[in-house]
Amino acid sequence: MKIVVLNGGISTERDVSLVSGTQIYKALKSKGHDVILLDVYLGYEKDLAPGEEDALFTAGIDWAEKSAKVKETAPDIEAVKASRRLKSDELFGENVIRICRAADIVFMGLHGDFGENGKIQAALDLYGIKYTGTDYLSSALAMDKTVTKALFKVNGVPTPESYILTGPDDAYVPKFPSVVKVSSGGSSIGVFIVHDEKEYREAVKECYRFEGLVLVEQYIKGREFTDCVFDGRPLPVVEIIPKQGFYDYKNKYEAGATVEICPAEIPDELTKRIQKVALDAYNALRIKTYARMDILMNEDGDLFCLEANTLPGMTPTSLIPQEARAEGTEFPELCEKIIEVSLKKY
């Protein structure tokens, strides 16, 4: 199969995407596929003759030669933009669409608003290019947490209470502790737990540095779980226990920063309840193929779904590979299964 793995982009999760894409690329190569790893924003910055894109799949290029690592801080997006050969504002880099059109399918290794907000998916649809993961509509619904929470409430999916700020100077003051977060962020970038008004105002200011829509959410004290729904079926539940603080960007991608128990060592009844919440959230957002739902349980045993991740991480420390492995599916087979279920969309 000819496959393009798209990664990179210009979201705050660029580094995570670069690592995910590299791992996916290597896994699919190990299964005998002809694979190209392509930064969706930078593209292939060489001139291509007509039809030459087909030859790239078997050209013997090591596309993962410059493998990335996830740093503890968000990437310098302005530096990425400045490195582009053609100084344009186009969504796709040089030759990206040409190369993708030559593939049998595009594997979406993107994360953050650049890859999960539905724009890339919609563009690929317009070109008739097949891709992994859910479609543009459910991607957009899941990326905007304000829309996500509204759909959760309508469909009976439990979620923390929240307030949408009208702007940086909104006079609203929540009960403390509370959570302040950007509406469309991922990897817990732009998420703050605040304990007093001073921390609250600083967090609001910082969130508006990332984007123009910020919400304040009820703080849930308790345990954190996550569960992937794959092709309409919940996988084993994972319990996440950060060694320090909460499950933020650093804890997510620094090896050893959290204890992740898969399958979670919890009663069967609780496992079924968590899986039901995950499946209900998946259906409420009209998600196809697969997604990972983040769920909290308070001290009274009540469950709350925070969000759905339609393109969850595929790094060495990521959660979906752990869930699949708990069922006996190793990473290369998981990547092939993602392609298999994604092709059902077409």
N, C-alpha and C positions, 0 to 999 in steps of 0.2 A: 504494500500500500504506500502511496506517496502522501506524506503528511508534512504540513508546516506547523511547527509549534511557535505560537506567538507569545512573546513575553516583553518585559520592559515597560515602555510607556512613560508617562510623566505624572503618575499619581504619587502620593506620599508612600505608597507600597511598592515602588519601583524595584527596590533591592530584593524584596521578597519574591516578586514576580521573576526576576532574573534567575534566582536560585530554583524556584519551582520549574521554570521552563527548562533549565539545564538538566534537572533530574528527570523530567518527562522525556526530553530528547534522548538521553542515554538509555532510559528504559525501553523506549520504542525501537531504538537502534539495536538493542540486545535481542529483540524479538524478530529481527530481520527486515524491518521496514526501511524504506528510503525516506529519511527525515531531514528537514531543514529547520534550524533554530533561528528565529528572526525577531529582532527588536521592532515592535510595531511602530515605534516613533522614529527611530533612526533608519530602519530599513536596510536595504542592501545598496551601499553607496558606491556602486560601480555601474558603468554603462553596459546595458544588455542589448544585444542584437535581437531582432525578432525571432521568437521561438527558443532563445537561449535559456529561458527560465526552466524549461523541461530538463535540460542537461545538468542543472545545478543539483538535482536530487541524487545523481549518481557520480558527481564530480570528485568524490573522495575528500571533500572539505571537512575539517573538524570544526563544526559550528560551535562547539562548546569549549573551544581552546581558551577563551577568556572567561572562565567561570567566575561568577560573583559570589560574594559572601554577604549575609545580612548584617548590616552594622547596627549598633545600638540606637542610633538616631536616624531620623528620616533623611532621605537623600536630598542633595542640592539640585533641585529641579532646574533652576536657572542655568546651572553649569551644563546640564544635559541638553537644554535647548540651544545653548551657545555652541555645543559640539556638533550640531547638525550641519552637514555639508551645504545643503540648500537651506538658506535661512527663511523658511516659509512657516506659516501657521497651520498647515494642513494636518489633519488628524493622523494620516498614515505617512510613514516615511517612504523614501525612494523605493520603487519597484515592489512594494509590499503587496498591493492588489494583484499585480501581474503574476507574482510568484504564487500567491494564494489560489489564484484561478487555475493554476497548473496542478494543484494538489487534489487528492481525492477527498480530503477533509482537513480542516484547520483545528488544531488542538489549542484551546484557549488556556494559556498559562498566565493570564493577566490577573491582576488584583487591584482593588481600589476603584475609585470612581471612573478612571480612564478605561477600565476593562469591564467593570461590573454594572455600569449605569445604563447599558443597553445601546449606546451609540455605535460601538464597534459591531455588535450583533446586527443592528438595523442596516448598517452599511454593507455587511457581508450578505445579508438577505437580498439587498438590491442588486448585487452582482451575481446572485445565484450560487454563492460559495457556502458549502456545508461546514458546520463548525460544532464543536463539542459544547455541552452545557445547555442551559435553558435559553429561551428566546429573548428578544429585545424587551417585550412588555414586562414579563416577570422579573427580568434583570432590573428594569427601572423601578418597579414597585418595591423590590427588596432593598435597593440601594438607598432610597430616601426613607429614613427611619420614621419621619412624621407620617408618611403614607403607609408604611408598614404597620405602624401601631394602630392607625385608623382601621385598616383592614383586619387586623387581629381582633379588635374590639367588635366589629360587625360580625365576625365569624366565631366569636366565643373563645378565642385563643387568649389565655391569661397573659397580661403584660403589665409592667410597672406603670403607675400613673405618671403623666408628664405634662409639661407646659412649654409651648413654643414661644420663645422670646420675640418681641417685635423689633428689636434692635439692640445695639450695645448699651444704650442708656435706659432700657426697660426697667421700670421701678420694682418689678416683681422680686420678692425675696422668698426663697423656699424655706421649708423646715430643714434643719440640719441633723445628720449629714444628708447630702443630696449628690446626685451625679449630674455634671454638666458635660454635654457632648455635642459635637458637630453632627448634623443630620445625615451626611453622606460619607462619613469617614469609615475606615476599616482598620484592622489590626490594632484597635484601641488607640489609634493616633487621634489626638484631640478629644480625649476622654479624661475627666478629672473627678475625683471624689473630694468634695469640699465639706469642711466642718464648721465654718463660720463665714460671716459676710465678707471679710477681707479676702479669704481664699476664693470665695464665690465670685467676687468682682474680678479678681485676677484671672480666674478660669474662663469667665465669659469673654474677657478681652483677648485671651489667648485663642479661644475657639473662633472668634471672629477673624483672627489672622488667617485661619485655614479656609473658612467659607462664610457665606452670608446667612445661613439658616442654622440656628442653635437651639437645642432644647434642654430643659432641666427635668431630670427624671428622679422619681422616687428611689431612694437607696434601699436595696434589699440585702440584709445581712443574713448570711447563710452559706450554702454550698453551691458550687458551680459545676454544671454538667454541659456536655455537648453531645449532639447525636446527628448523624448523617442519615438522610433519607435518600436511598439509591434506587432509582427506577420504581418509585412508589413504595419501597420497603425500608423500614428503619433498620439500621445496622446496630451493632452493640454500642451501648452508652459508655461514654468516657467521663470520669470525674477528674476535674482539674484543681490542683492544690498548689498555688504559687508559694514559693518558699519565703518571699517577701512581698508585701503590698498586694496588688491585685493583678489580674491577668492582662498586663499592659503590653506595649510593643516589645520592650526589652524581655519581659518574661516569656512572651510567645516564641521568640526566635533565638534566644540564648540557650544553648544546650545546657541542661541541668538546672535551669532557673525555676522549673516547676516539676511537681510530681503529677504524672498523668497516668491514671489507673484505667486500663482497658482490658477486659470489660470492667465497669465500675463494680466495686464490691458492695452491692446494695441488694435489698430484698427484691425478689421477682416482681412483686406488686408495684414497687417504685419504678423499676425498669420499664414496666408496661405503661405506667402513667407518663413517664418522660417521653417514651417513644410515641405515645398518642399525641402529646403536645407538639412534638416535632413534626409528626405527620399532618396534624391539623394546620400548623403554620405553613408547611409546604403546600398544602392544598389551597389555603386562603390566598396565597400569593400567586397561584396558578403556575407553580414551578414545574418544569419538565426535567427529566434526566436525574439530576442530583443536586443536593444542597446540604449545608451543615447548619443546624439550628443551635443557638446558644441559650441555655436555660438555667435559671437560678431557682434554688429552693430555700425559702425562709425558715426561721427557727420553728415555725408551726407546721412545716411540711407542705406549705402551699408552693406551687410551681409558677414561674413567670418566664415567658419567652422574651428574650431581648431583641433578637434579630435573626435573619436568615442570611447566610453567606452563599451566594450562588456560584462563586468561583473560589472555593476555599483553598488554603495553602496546600502545596504539594512539595514542601521542603523536607529535609531529613527529620525534622522534629514535628511535622504536621500531624493533624489528628485523623483525617480520613484514611491515610495509609495504615495507621494503627488499628482503626476499626475494621478495615478490610482484612488486615493480617490476623485479627482475632477470629475471623471466619475461615482462615486458611488461604486467603488470596494475597499473594506477594505483589510488590509494587508494579513490576512490568505487566502482570496479568490485570491488575486494577486499571492501568492506563488503557489496555485493550478493551476492557469491559466498558469504560467510559465512552470510548469510540462506538462500541456496539450499541449501547443504549441511546447515544446521541443520534445515531443514524435513524432511529425510529421516528424522529421528528419529520423525516422527509419521505 
